[in-house]
Amino acid sequence: MNQEAELIREGMKTPRAAAVAGILFSLLLMASFLLIRISMPANPLSEPTGFIEHAKAISLALNLLPFACIAFLWFIAVLRDRLGELEDRFFATVFLGSGLLFVAMIFTSAAVAGGIITVLGHEPSSLIQSGSYALARAEAYQTLNIYAVRMAGVFMISASTLQLRTRILPRWMPFLGYALALILLVSVGTIEWILMVFPLWVLLISVYILIENLRGKV
């Protein structure tokens, strides 16, 4: 009886841990994106005025990203543990690979932006005149808003497929994930706030899992 009770407790902790990690990821990523968007123009070819005037706010946003990505990795790990033997190897590989690539691109974009801030704080004229600022700014923009967004869309498609096959969530959630993923894939570069769709989707799933877990249904 003790062993059975322990297994039940562990089973209850798994979805709850995924929900908490997903909520932390969503809130941290959205806070970071909001700080960046408010502090600087979206146009990658704009003047460096925003970077210089709002360097502290941008630095805070960049410092939030590692914690968001750690929570996201935890979210992936706990979900895979939750799926267990029901996990489809093909879609699980795409699910894990796209998630890791998304994290890598977030870190790459943040590292480039952090490098811009560091150099602008010491030798702004040389960075701007050499054209390095424009190149680095465009690289950070492309990495985050083009490639990371597409990896987020692929992650949503694979995760929604796993959810649909294993039925760990209501059927309407995977179909919503497909629709939002399609929007991410086809509207890259045309909608300024499009990347916010991904953390909002993770937040929706995480809140649902947490509520159902507290009710004892998940």
PyMOL commands that place a pseudoatom at each C-alpha (Angstrom):
pseudoatom trace, name=CA, resn=MET, resi=1, chain=A, elem=C, hetatm=0, pos=[0.000, 0.000, 0.000]
pseudoatom trace, name=CA, resn=ASN, resi=2, chain=A, elem=C, hetatm=0, pos=[2.824, 2.383, 0.830]
pseudoatom trace, name=CA, resn=GLN, resi=3, chain=A, elem=C, hetatm=0, pos=[4.470, 1.766, -2.533]
pseudoatom trace, name=CA, resn=GLU, resi=4, chain=A, elem=C, hetatm=0, pos=[1.194, 2.335, -4.372]
pseudoatom trace, name=CA, resn=ALA, resi=5, chain=A, elem=C, hetatm=0, pos=[0.554, 5.587, -2.479]
pseudoatom trace, name=CA, resn=GLU, resi=6, chain=A, elem=C, hetatm=0, pos=[4.062, 6.778, -3.328]
pseudoatom trace, name=CA, resn=LEU, resi=7, chain=A, elem=C, hetatm=0, pos=[3.506, 6.076, -7.025]
pseudoatom trace, name=CA, resn=ILE, resi=8, chain=A, elem=C, hetatm=0, pos=[0.260, 8.027, -6.932]
pseudoatom trace, name=CA, resn=ARG, resi=9, chain=A, elem=C, hetatm=0, pos=[1.964, 10.996, -5.269]
pseudoatom trace, name=CA, resn=GLU, resi=10, chain=A, elem=C, hetatm=0, pos=[4.766, 10.960, -7.850]
pseudoatom trace, name=CA, resn=GLY, resi=11, chain=A, elem=C, hetatm=0, pos=[2.218, 10.812, -10.652]
pseudoatom trace, name=CA, resn=MET, resi=12, chain=A, elem=C, hetatm=0, pos=[0.486, 13.874, -9.268]
pseudoatom trace, name=CA, resn=LYS, resi=13, chain=A, elem=C, hetatm=0, pos=[3.747, 15.816, -8.949]
pseudoatom trace, name=CA, resn=THR, resi=14, chain=A, elem=C, hetatm=0, pos=[4.784, 15.297, -12.590]
pseudoatom trace, name=CA, resn=PRO, resi=15, chain=A, elem=C, hetatm=0, pos=[2.039, 17.336, -14.328]
pseudoatom trace, name=CA, resn=ARG, resi=16, chain=A, elem=C, hetatm=0, pos=[2.173, 19.946, -11.595]
pseudoatom trace, name=CA, resn=ALA, resi=17, chain=A, elem=C, hetatm=0, pos=[5.906, 20.426, -12.158]
pseudoatom trace, name=CA, resn=ALA, resi=18, chain=A, elem=C, hetatm=0, pos=[5.305, 20.776, -15.903]
pseudoatom trace, name=CA, resn=ALA, resi=19, chain=A, elem=C, hetatm=0, pos=[2.583, 23.363, -15.275]
pseudoatom trace, name=CA, resn=VAL, resi=20, chain=A, elem=C, hetatm=0, pos=[4.742, 25.443, -12.923]
pseudoatom trace, name=CA, resn=ALA, resi=21, chain=A, elem=C, hetatm=0, pos=[7.707, 25.329, -15.332]
pseudoatom trace, name=CA, resn=GLY, resi=22, chain=A, elem=C, hetatm=0, pos=[5.488, 26.317, -18.264]
pseudoatom trace, name=CA, resn=ILE, resi=23, chain=A, elem=C, hetatm=0, pos=[3.971, 29.235, -16.362]
pseudoatom trace, name=CA, resn=LEU, resi=24, chain=A, elem=C, hetatm=0, pos=[7.415, 30.496, -15.295]
pseudoatom trace, name=CA, resn=PHE, resi=25, chain=A, elem=C, hetatm=0, pos=[8.694, 30.220, -18.864]
pseudoatom trace, name=CA, resn=SER, resi=26, chain=A, elem=C, hetatm=0, pos=[5.700, 32.068, -20.292]
pseudoatom trace, name=CA, resn=LEU, resi=27, chain=A, elem=C, hetatm=0, pos=[5.782, 34.933, -17.806]
pseudoatom trace, name=CA, resn=LEU, resi=28, chain=A, elem=C, hetatm=0, pos=[9.563, 35.424, -18.000]
pseudoatom trace, name=CA, resn=LEU, resi=29, chain=A, elem=C, hetatm=0, pos=[9.653, 35.281, -21.806]
pseudoatom trace, name=CA, resn=MET, resi=30, chain=A, elem=C, hetatm=0, pos=[6.717, 37.668, -22.198]
pseudoatom trace, name=CA, resn=ALA, resi=31, chain=A, elem=C, hetatm=0, pos=[8.257, 40.103, -19.690]
pseudoatom trace, name=CA, resn=SER, resi=32, chain=A, elem=C, hetatm=0, pos=[11.546, 39.993, -21.588]
pseudoatom trace, name=CA, resn=PHE, resi=33, chain=A, elem=C, hetatm=0, pos=[9.911, 40.571, -24.974]
pseudoatom trace, name=CA, resn=LEU, resi=34, chain=A, elem=C, hetatm=0, pos=[7.798, 43.422, -23.613]
pseudoatom trace, name=CA, resn=LEU, resi=35, chain=A, elem=C, hetatm=0, pos=[10.862, 45.167, -22.182]
pseudoatom trace, name=CA, resn=ILE, resi=36, chain=A, elem=C, hetatm=0, pos=[12.713, 44.814, -25.472]
pseudoatom trace, name=CA, resn=ARG, resi=37, chain=A, elem=C, hetatm=0, pos=[9.822, 45.999, -27.637]
pseudoatom trace, name=CA, resn=ILE, resi=38, chain=A, elem=C, hetatm=0, pos=[9.107, 48.990, -25.407]
pseudoatom trace, name=CA, resn=SER, resi=39, chain=A, elem=C, hetatm=0, pos=[12.781, 49.972, -25.211]
pseudoatom trace, name=CA, resn=MET, resi=40, chain=A, elem=C, hetatm=0, pos=[13.738, 49.828, -28.878]
pseudoatom trace, name=CA, resn=PRO, resi=41, chain=A, elem=C, hetatm=0, pos=[12.112, 49.983, -32.329]
pseudoatom trace, name=CA, resn=ALA, resi=42, chain=A, elem=C, hetatm=0, pos=[11.385, 46.729, -34.125]
pseudoatom trace, name=CA, resn=ASN, resi=43, chain=A, elem=C, hetatm=0, pos=[13.164, 47.863, -37.301]
pseudoatom trace, name=CA, resn=PRO, resi=44, chain=A, elem=C, hetatm=0, pos=[16.637, 46.236, -37.236]
pseudoatom trace, name=CA, resn=LEU, resi=45, chain=A, elem=C, hetatm=0, pos=[18.053, 49.056, -39.386]
pseudoatom trace, name=CA, resn=SER, resi=46, chain=A, elem=C, hetatm=0, pos=[16.999, 51.814, -36.994]
pseudoatom trace, name=CA, resn=GLU, resi=47, chain=A, elem=C, hetatm=0, pos=[19.449, 54.166, -35.295]
pseudoatom trace, name=CA, resn=PRO, resi=48, chain=A, elem=C, hetatm=0, pos=[21.141, 52.894, -32.086]
pseudoatom trace, name=CA, resn=THR, resi=49, chain=A, elem=C, hetatm=0, pos=[19.423, 55.558, -29.974]
pseudoatom trace, name=CA, resn=GLY, resi=50, chain=A, elem=C, hetatm=0, pos=[17.105, 53.018, -28.356]
pseudoatom trace, name=CA, resn=PHE, resi=51, chain=A, elem=C, hetatm=0, pos=[19.964, 50.713, -27.446]
pseudoatom trace, name=CA, resn=ILE, resi=52, chain=A, elem=C, hetatm=0, pos=[21.931, 53.518, -25.796]
pseudoatom trace, name=CA, resn=GLU, resi=53, chain=A, elem=C, hetatm=0, pos=[19.039, 55.226, -23.966]
pseudoatom trace, name=CA, resn=HIS, resi=54, chain=A, elem=C, hetatm=0, pos=[17.423, 52.021, -22.693]
pseudoatom trace, name=CA, resn=ALA, resi=55, chain=A, elem=C, hetatm=0, pos=[20.512, 49.885, -22.162]
pseudoatom trace, name=CA, resn=LYS, resi=56, chain=A, elem=C, hetatm=0, pos=[19.553, 48.994, -18.570]
pseudoatom trace, name=CA, resn=ALA, resi=57, chain=A, elem=C, hetatm=0, pos=[16.035, 47.873, -19.509]
pseudoatom trace, name=CA, resn=ILE, resi=58, chain=A, elem=C, hetatm=0, pos=[17.355, 45.805, -22.408]
pseudoatom trace, name=CA, resn=SER, resi=59, chain=A, elem=C, hetatm=0, pos=[20.019, 44.257, -20.174]
pseudoatom trace, name=CA, resn=LEU, resi=60, chain=A, elem=C, hetatm=0, pos=[17.310, 43.291, -17.669]
pseudoatom trace, name=CA, resn=ALA, resi=61, chain=A, elem=C, hetatm=0, pos=[15.301, 41.698, -20.469]
pseudoatom trace, name=CA, resn=LEU, resi=62, chain=A, elem=C, hetatm=0, pos=[18.342, 39.736, -21.645]
pseudoatom trace, name=CA, resn=ASN, resi=63, chain=A, elem=C, hetatm=0, pos=[19.064, 38.565, -18.102]
pseudoatom trace, name=CA, resn=LEU, resi=64, chain=A, elem=C, hetatm=0, pos=[15.535, 37.154, -17.833]
pseudoatom trace, name=CA, resn=LEU, resi=65, chain=A, elem=C, hetatm=0, pos=[15.944, 34.996, -20.944]
pseudoatom trace, name=CA, resn=PRO, resi=66, chain=A, elem=C, hetatm=0, pos=[18.290, 32.331, -19.454]
pseudoatom trace, name=CA, resn=PHE, resi=67, chain=A, elem=C, hetatm=0, pos=[15.834, 31.693, -16.623]
pseudoatom trace, name=CA, resn=ALA, resi=68, chain=A, elem=C, hetatm=0, pos=[12.968, 31.492, -19.113]
pseudoatom trace, name=CA, resn=CYS, resi=69, chain=A, elem=C, hetatm=0, pos=[14.877, 28.953, -21.199]
pseudoatom trace, name=CA, resn=ILE, resi=70, chain=A, elem=C, hetatm=0, pos=[15.772, 26.864, -18.139]
pseudoatom trace, name=CA, resn=ALA, resi=71, chain=A, elem=C, hetatm=0, pos=[12.080, 26.734, -17.216]
pseudoatom trace, name=CA, resn=PHE, resi=72, chain=A, elem=C, hetatm=0, pos=[11.252, 25.777, -20.820]
pseudoatom trace, name=CA, resn=LEU, resi=73, chain=A, elem=C, hetatm=0, pos=[13.736, 22.886, -20.768]
pseudoatom trace, name=CA, resn=TRP, resi=74, chain=A, elem=C, hetatm=0, pos=[12.198, 21.730, -17.499]
pseudoatom trace, name=CA, resn=PHE, resi=75, chain=A, elem=C, hetatm=0, pos=[8.753, 21.986, -19.120]
pseudoatom trace, name=CA, resn=ILE, resi=76, chain=A, elem=C, hetatm=0, pos=[9.886, 19.757, -22.011]
pseudoatom trace, name=CA, resn=ALA, resi=77, chain=A, elem=C, hetatm=0, pos=[11.502, 17.205, -19.711]
pseudoatom trace, name=CA, resn=VAL, resi=78, chain=A, elem=C, hetatm=0, pos=[8.482, 16.881, -17.444]
pseudoatom trace, name=CA, resn=LEU, resi=79, chain=A, elem=C, hetatm=0, pos=[6.084, 16.585, -20.393]
pseudoatom trace, name=CA, resn=ARG, resi=80, chain=A, elem=C, hetatm=0, pos=[8.199, 13.801, -21.903]
pseudoatom trace, name=CA, resn=ASP, resi=81, chain=A, elem=C, hetatm=0, pos=[8.221, 12.053, -18.552]
pseudoatom trace, name=CA, resn=ARG, resi=82, chain=A, elem=C, hetatm=0, pos=[4.454, 12.445, -18.410]
pseudoatom trace, name=CA, resn=LEU, resi=83, chain=A, elem=C, hetatm=0, pos=[4.052, 10.870, -21.859]
pseudoatom trace, name=CA, resn=GLY, resi=84, chain=A, elem=C, hetatm=0, pos=[6.210, 7.894, -20.860]
pseudoatom trace, name=CA, resn=GLU, resi=85, chain=A, elem=C, hetatm=0, pos=[5.686, 4.809, -23.043]
pseudoatom trace, name=CA, resn=LEU, resi=86, chain=A, elem=C, hetatm=0, pos=[2.944, 6.580, -25.003]
pseudoatom trace, name=CA, resn=GLU, resi=87, chain=A, elem=C, hetatm=0, pos=[5.541, 8.859, -26.584]
pseudoatom trace, name=CA, resn=ASP, resi=88, chain=A, elem=C, hetatm=0, pos=[5.829, 8.509, -30.368]
pseudoatom trace, name=CA, resn=ARG, resi=89, chain=A, elem=C, hetatm=0, pos=[9.527, 8.400, -31.295]
pseudoatom trace, name=CA, resn=PHE, resi=90, chain=A, elem=C, hetatm=0, pos=[9.196, 10.338, -34.534]
pseudoatom trace, name=CA, resn=PHE, resi=91, chain=A, elem=C, hetatm=0, pos=[7.178, 13.234, -33.170]
pseudoatom trace, name=CA, resn=ALA, resi=92, chain=A, elem=C, hetatm=0, pos=[9.076, 13.094, -29.870]
pseudoatom trace, name=CA, resn=THR, resi=93, chain=A, elem=C, hetatm=0, pos=[12.329, 13.654, -31.781]
pseudoatom trace, name=CA, resn=VAL, resi=94, chain=A, elem=C, hetatm=0, pos=[10.859, 16.659, -33.613]
pseudoatom trace, name=CA, resn=PHE, resi=95, chain=A, elem=C, hetatm=0, pos=[9.352, 17.875, -30.326]
pseudoatom trace, name=CA, resn=LEU, resi=96, chain=A, elem=C, hetatm=0, pos=[12.675, 17.720, -28.472]
pseudoatom trace, name=CA, resn=GLY, resi=97, chain=A, elem=C, hetatm=0, pos=[14.809, 18.929, -31.393]
pseudoatom trace, name=CA, resn=SER, resi=98, chain=A, elem=C, hetatm=0, pos=[12.671, 21.974, -32.178]
pseudoatom trace, name=CA, resn=GLY, resi=99, chain=A, elem=C, hetatm=0, pos=[12.518, 22.879, -28.491]
pseudoatom trace, name=CA, resn=LEU, resi=100, chain=A, elem=C, hetatm=0, pos=[16.301, 22.722, -28.153]
pseudoatom trace, name=CA, resn=LEU, resi=101, chain=A, elem=C, hetatm=0, pos=[16.805, 24.728, -31.352]
pseudoatom trace, name=CA, resn=PHE, resi=102, chain=A, elem=C, hetatm=0, pos=[14.354, 27.351, -30.100]
pseudoatom trace, name=CA, resn=VAL, resi=103, chain=A, elem=C, hetatm=0, pos=[16.349, 27.703, -26.877]
pseudoatom trace, name=CA, resn=ALA, resi=104, chain=A, elem=C, hetatm=0, pos=[19.646, 27.866, -28.812]
pseudoatom trace, name=CA, resn=MET, resi=105, chain=A, elem=C, hetatm=0, pos=[18.344, 30.638, -31.060]
pseudoatom trace, name=CA, resn=ILE, resi=106, chain=A, elem=C, hetatm=0, pos=[17.033, 32.608, -28.098]
pseudoatom trace, name=CA, resn=PHE, resi=107, chain=A, elem=C, hetatm=0, pos=[20.468, 32.409, -26.469]
pseudoatom trace, name=CA, resn=THR, resi=108, chain=A, elem=C, hetatm=0, pos=[22.230, 33.327, -29.732]
pseudoatom trace, name=CA, resn=SER, resi=109, chain=A, elem=C, hetatm=0, pos=[20.037, 36.384, -30.267]
pseudoatom trace, name=CA, resn=ALA, resi=110, chain=A, elem=C, hetatm=0, pos=[20.471, 37.442, -26.624]
pseudoatom trace, name=CA, resn=ALA, resi=111, chain=A, elem=C, hetatm=0, pos=[24.256, 37.023, -26.810]
pseudoatom trace, name=CA, resn=VAL, resi=112, chain=A, elem=C, hetatm=0, pos=[24.476, 39.204, -29.920]
pseudoatom trace, name=CA, resn=ALA, resi=113, chain=A, elem=C, hetatm=0, pos=[22.256, 41.879, -28.337]
pseudoatom trace, name=CA, resn=GLY, resi=114, chain=A, elem=C, hetatm=0, pos=[24.323, 41.756, -25.140]
pseudoatom trace, name=CA, resn=GLY, resi=115, chain=A, elem=C, hetatm=0, pos=[27.484, 42.182, -27.164]
pseudoatom trace, name=CA, resn=ILE, resi=116, chain=A, elem=C, hetatm=0, pos=[26.023, 45.256, -28.873]
pseudoatom trace, name=CA, resn=ILE, resi=117, chain=A, elem=C, hetatm=0, pos=[25.206, 46.846, -25.511]
pseudoatom trace, name=CA, resn=THR, resi=118, chain=A, elem=C, hetatm=0, pos=[28.695, 46.127, -24.162]
pseudoatom trace, name=CA, resn=VAL, resi=119, chain=A, elem=C, hetatm=0, pos=[30.481, 47.659, -27.139]
pseudoatom trace, name=CA, resn=LEU, resi=120, chain=A, elem=C, hetatm=0, pos=[28.107, 50.635, -27.361]
pseudoatom trace, name=CA, resn=GLY, resi=121, chain=A, elem=C, hetatm=0, pos=[28.918, 51.413, -23.736]
pseudoatom trace, name=CA, resn=HIS, resi=122, chain=A, elem=C, hetatm=0, pos=[32.648, 51.717, -24.496]
pseudoatom trace, name=CA, resn=GLU, resi=123, chain=A, elem=C, hetatm=0, pos=[33.197, 52.539, -28.170]
pseudoatom trace, name=CA, resn=PRO, resi=124, chain=A, elem=C, hetatm=0, pos=[29.868, 53.510, -29.746]
pseudoatom trace, name=CA, resn=SER, resi=125, chain=A, elem=C, hetatm=0, pos=[31.298, 55.564, -32.620]
pseudoatom trace, name=CA, resn=SER, resi=126, chain=A, elem=C, hetatm=0, pos=[33.617, 52.825, -33.898]
pseudoatom trace, name=CA, resn=LEU, resi=127, chain=A, elem=C, hetatm=0, pos=[30.843, 50.214, -33.748]
pseudoatom trace, name=CA, resn=ILE, resi=128, chain=A, elem=C, hetatm=0, pos=[28.386, 52.410, -35.651]
pseudoatom trace, name=CA, resn=GLN, resi=129, chain=A, elem=C, hetatm=0, pos=[30.805, 53.759, -38.248]
pseudoatom trace, name=CA, resn=SER, resi=130, chain=A, elem=C, hetatm=0, pos=[32.232, 50.335, -39.097]
pseudoatom trace, name=CA, resn=GLY, resi=131, chain=A, elem=C, hetatm=0, pos=[28.781, 48.948, -39.858]
pseudoatom trace, name=CA, resn=SER, resi=132, chain=A, elem=C, hetatm=0, pos=[29.157, 46.274, -37.180]
pseudoatom trace, name=CA, resn=TYR, resi=133, chain=A, elem=C, hetatm=0, pos=[26.186, 47.628, -35.243]
pseudoatom trace, name=CA, resn=ALA, resi=134, chain=A, elem=C, hetatm=0, pos=[23.829, 47.316, -38.211]
pseudoatom trace, name=CA, resn=LEU, resi=135, chain=A, elem=C, hetatm=0, pos=[25.081, 43.799, -38.982]
pseudoatom trace, name=CA, resn=ALA, resi=136, chain=A, elem=C, hetatm=0, pos=[24.812, 42.572, -35.376]
pseudoatom trace, name=CA, resn=ARG, resi=137, chain=A, elem=C, hetatm=0, pos=[21.397, 44.184, -34.916]
pseudoatom trace, name=CA, resn=ALA, resi=138, chain=A, elem=C, hetatm=0, pos=[20.072, 42.578, -38.097]
pseudoatom trace, name=CA, resn=GLU, resi=139, chain=A, elem=C, hetatm=0, pos=[21.530, 39.204, -37.099]
pseudoatom trace, name=CA, resn=ALA, resi=140, chain=A, elem=C, hetatm=0, pos=[19.875, 39.315, -33.675]
pseudoatom trace, name=CA, resn=TYR, resi=141, chain=A, elem=C, hetatm=0, pos=[16.569, 40.330, -35.258]
pseudoatom trace, name=CA, resn=GLN, resi=142, chain=A, elem=C, hetatm=0, pos=[16.672, 37.580, -37.901]
pseudoatom trace, name=CA, resn=THR, resi=143, chain=A, elem=C, hetatm=0, pos=[17.641, 34.880, -35.400]
pseudoatom trace, name=CA, resn=LEU, resi=144, chain=A, elem=C, hetatm=0, pos=[14.852, 35.757, -32.974]
pseudoatom trace, name=CA, resn=ASN, resi=145, chain=A, elem=C, hetatm=0, pos=[12.006, 36.883, -35.206]
pseudoatom trace, name=CA, resn=ILE, resi=146, chain=A, elem=C, hetatm=0, pos=[12.503, 34.557, -38.186]
pseudoatom trace, name=CA, resn=TYR, resi=147, chain=A, elem=C, hetatm=0, pos=[14.214, 31.329, -37.183]
pseudoatom trace, name=CA, resn=ALA, resi=148, chain=A, elem=C, hetatm=0, pos=[13.228, 31.092, -33.507]
pseudoatom trace, name=CA, resn=VAL, resi=149, chain=A, elem=C, hetatm=0, pos=[9.604, 31.824, -34.423]
pseudoatom trace, name=CA, resn=ARG, resi=150, chain=A, elem=C, hetatm=0, pos=[9.604, 29.016, -36.983]
pseudoatom trace, name=CA, resn=MET, resi=151, chain=A, elem=C, hetatm=0, pos=[11.111, 26.574, -34.499]
pseudoatom trace, name=CA, resn=ALA, resi=152, chain=A, elem=C, hetatm=0, pos=[8.398, 27.584, -32.042]
pseudoatom trace, name=CA, resn=GLY, resi=153, chain=A, elem=C, hetatm=0, pos=[5.818, 26.755, -34.713]
pseudoatom trace, name=CA, resn=VAL, resi=154, chain=A, elem=C, hetatm=0, pos=[7.380, 23.335, -35.347]
pseudoatom trace, name=CA, resn=PHE, resi=155, chain=A, elem=C, hetatm=0, pos=[7.466, 22.678, -31.600]
pseudoatom trace, name=CA, resn=MET, resi=156, chain=A, elem=C, hetatm=0, pos=[3.768, 23.534, -31.330]
pseudoatom trace, name=CA, resn=ILE, resi=157, chain=A, elem=C, hetatm=0, pos=[2.856, 21.199, -34.209]
pseudoatom trace, name=CA, resn=SER, resi=158, chain=A, elem=C, hetatm=0, pos=[4.801, 18.253, -32.786]
pseudoatom trace, name=CA, resn=ALA, resi=159, chain=A, elem=C, hetatm=0, pos=[3.559, 18.884, -29.238]
pseudoatom trace, name=CA, resn=SER, resi=160, chain=A, elem=C, hetatm=0, pos=[-0.041, 19.172, -30.443]
pseudoatom trace, name=CA, resn=THR, resi=161, chain=A, elem=C, hetatm=0, pos=[0.313, 15.903, -32.374]
pseudoatom trace, name=CA, resn=LEU, resi=162, chain=A, elem=C, hetatm=0, pos=[1.610, 14.127, -29.270]
pseudoatom trace, name=CA, resn=GLN, resi=163, chain=A, elem=C, hetatm=0, pos=[-1.236, 15.591, -27.225]
pseudoatom trace, name=CA, resn=LEU, resi=164, chain=A, elem=C, hetatm=0, pos=[-3.793, 14.455, -29.802]
pseudoatom trace, name=CA, resn=ARG, resi=165, chain=A, elem=C, hetatm=0, pos=[-2.426, 10.909, -29.981]
pseudoatom trace, name=CA, resn=THR, resi=166, chain=A, elem=C, hetatm=0, pos=[-2.003, 10.388, -26.253]
pseudoatom trace, name=CA, resn=ARG, resi=167, chain=A, elem=C, hetatm=0, pos=[-5.169, 12.313, -25.272]
pseudoatom trace, name=CA, resn=ILE, resi=168, chain=A, elem=C, hetatm=0, pos=[-3.505, 13.873, -22.241]
pseudoatom trace, name=CA, resn=LEU, resi=169, chain=A, elem=C, hetatm=0, pos=[-5.358, 17.123, -22.990]
pseudoatom trace, name=CA, resn=PRO, resi=170, chain=A, elem=C, hetatm=0, pos=[-8.795, 17.988, -24.433]
pseudoatom trace, name=CA, resn=ARG, resi=171, chain=A, elem=C, hetatm=0, pos=[-9.031, 17.629, -28.236]
pseudoatom trace, name=CA, resn=TRP, resi=172, chain=A, elem=C, hetatm=0, pos=[-9.613, 21.341, -28.788]
pseudoatom trace, name=CA, resn=MET, resi=173, chain=A, elem=C, hetatm=0, pos=[-6.158, 22.211, -27.399]
pseudoatom trace, name=CA, resn=PRO, resi=174, chain=A, elem=C, hetatm=0, pos=[-4.125, 20.342, -30.054]
pseudoatom trace, name=CA, resn=PHE, resi=175, chain=A, elem=C, hetatm=0, pos=[-6.275, 21.813, -32.829]
pseudoatom trace, name=CA, resn=LEU, resi=176, chain=A, elem=C, hetatm=0, pos=[-5.773, 25.279, -31.376]
pseudoatom trace, name=CA, resn=GLY, resi=177, chain=A, elem=C, hetatm=0, pos=[-2.046, 24.545, -31.310]
pseudoatom trace, name=CA, resn=TYR, resi=178, chain=A, elem=C, hetatm=0, pos=[-2.112, 23.619, -35.022]
pseudoatom trace, name=CA, resn=ALA, resi=179, chain=A, elem=C, hetatm=0, pos=[-3.897, 26.854, -35.913]
pseudoatom trace, name=CA, resn=LEU, resi=180, chain=A, elem=C, hetatm=0, pos=[-1.533, 29.045, -33.890]
pseudoatom trace, name=CA, resn=ALA, resi=181, chain=A, elem=C, hetatm=0, pos=[1.511, 27.203, -35.252]
pseudoatom trace, name=CA, resn=LEU, resi=182, chain=A, elem=C, hetatm=0, pos=[0.315, 27.833, -38.802]
pseudoatom trace, name=CA, resn=ILE, resi=183, chain=A, elem=C, hetatm=0, pos=[0.000, 31.527, -37.995]
pseudoatom trace, name=CA, resn=LEU, resi=184, chain=A, elem=C, hetatm=0, pos=[3.570, 31.529, -36.662]
pseudoatom trace, name=CA, resn=LEU, resi=185, chain=A, elem=C, hetatm=0, pos=[4.941, 29.787, -39.747]
pseudoatom trace, name=CA, resn=VAL, resi=186, chain=A, elem=C, hetatm=0, pos=[3.232, 31.906, -42.414]
pseudoatom trace, name=CA, resn=SER, resi=187, chain=A, elem=C, hetatm=0, pos=[3.285, 35.346, -40.783]
pseudoatom trace, name=CA, resn=VAL, resi=188, chain=A, elem=C, hetatm=0, pos=[6.955, 35.540, -39.840]
pseudoatom trace, name=CA, resn=GLY, resi=189, chain=A, elem=C, hetatm=0, pos=[8.304, 39.061, -40.271]
pseudoatom trace, name=CA, resn=THR, resi=190, chain=A, elem=C, hetatm=0, pos=[4.878, 40.598, -40.950]
pseudoatom trace, name=CA, resn=ILE, resi=191, chain=A, elem=C, hetatm=0, pos=[3.382, 40.859, -37.441]
pseudoatom trace, name=CA, resn=GLU, resi=192, chain=A, elem=C, hetatm=0, pos=[5.524, 42.654, -34.877]
pseudoatom trace, name=CA, resn=TRP, resi=193, chain=A, elem=C, hetatm=0, pos=[4.249, 40.832, -31.773]
pseudoatom trace, name=CA, resn=ILE, resi=194, chain=A, elem=C, hetatm=0, pos=[3.849, 37.386, -33.354]
pseudoatom trace, name=CA, resn=LEU, resi=195, chain=A, elem=C, hetatm=0, pos=[6.370, 35.682, -31.063]
pseudoatom trace, name=CA, resn=MET, resi=196, chain=A, elem=C, hetatm=0, pos=[4.098, 36.373, -28.077]
pseudoatom trace, name=CA, resn=VAL, resi=197, chain=A, elem=C, hetatm=0, pos=[1.764, 33.667, -29.432]
pseudoatom trace, name=CA, resn=PHE, resi=198, chain=A, elem=C, hetatm=0, pos=[4.159, 30.926, -28.324]
pseudoatom trace, name=CA, resn=PRO, resi=199, chain=A, elem=C, hetatm=0, pos=[4.470, 31.783, -24.593]
pseudoatom trace, name=CA, resn=LEU, resi=200, chain=A, elem=C, hetatm=0, pos=[0.722, 32.478, -24.449]
pseudoatom trace, name=CA, resn=TRP, resi=201, chain=A, elem=C, hetatm=0, pos=[0.046, 28.990, -25.844]
pseudoatom trace, name=CA, resn=VAL, resi=202, chain=A, elem=C, hetatm=0, pos=[2.401, 27.406, -23.297]
pseudoatom trace, name=CA, resn=LEU, resi=203, chain=A, elem=C, hetatm=0, pos=[0.725, 29.452, -20.563]
pseudoatom trace, name=CA, resn=LEU, resi=204, chain=A, elem=C, hetatm=0, pos=[-2.722, 28.195, -21.615]
pseudoatom trace, name=CA, resn=ILE, resi=205, chain=A, elem=C, hetatm=0, pos=[-1.623, 24.553, -21.506]
pseudoatom trace, name=CA, resn=SER, resi=206, chain=A, elem=C, hetatm=0, pos=[0.248, 25.003, -18.226]
pseudoatom trace, name=CA, resn=VAL, resi=207, chain=A, elem=C, hetatm=0, pos=[-2.651, 26.692, -16.440]
pseudoatom trace, name=CA, resn=TYR, resi=208, chain=A, elem=C, hetatm=0, pos=[-5.034, 23.980, -17.654]
pseudoatom trace, name=CA, resn=ILE, resi=209, chain=A, elem=C, hetatm=0, pos=[-2.706, 21.192, -16.452]
pseudoatom trace, name=CA, resn=LEU, resi=210, chain=A, elem=C, hetatm=0, pos=[-2.255, 22.888, -13.080]
pseudoatom trace, name=CA, resn=ILE, resi=211, chain=A, elem=C, hetatm=0, pos=[-5.999, 23.360, -12.548]
pseudoatom trace, name=CA, resn=GLU, resi=212, chain=A, elem=C, hetatm=0, pos=[-6.799, 19.779, -13.542]
pseudoatom trace, name=CA, resn=ASN, resi=213, chain=A, elem=C, hetatm=0, pos=[-3.991, 18.488, -11.357]
pseudoatom trace, name=CA, resn=LEU, resi=214, chain=A, elem=C, hetatm=0, pos=[-5.280, 20.347, -8.344]
pseudoatom trace, name=CA, resn=ARG, resi=215, chain=A, elem=C, hetatm=0, pos=[-8.696, 18.835, -9.037]
pseudoatom trace, name=CA, resn=GLY, resi=216, chain=A, elem=C, hetatm=0, pos=[-7.064, 15.399, -9.175]
pseudoatom trace, name=CA, resn=LYS, resi=217, chain=A, elem=C, hetatm=0, pos=[-7.989, 14.695, -12.805]
pseudoatom trace, name=CA, resn=VAL, resi=218, chain=A, elem=C, hetatm=0, pos=[-4.528, 14.796, -14.425]
for i in range(1, 218): cmd.bond("trace and resi %d" % i, "trace and resi %d" % (i + 1))
show_as sticks, trace
zoom trace
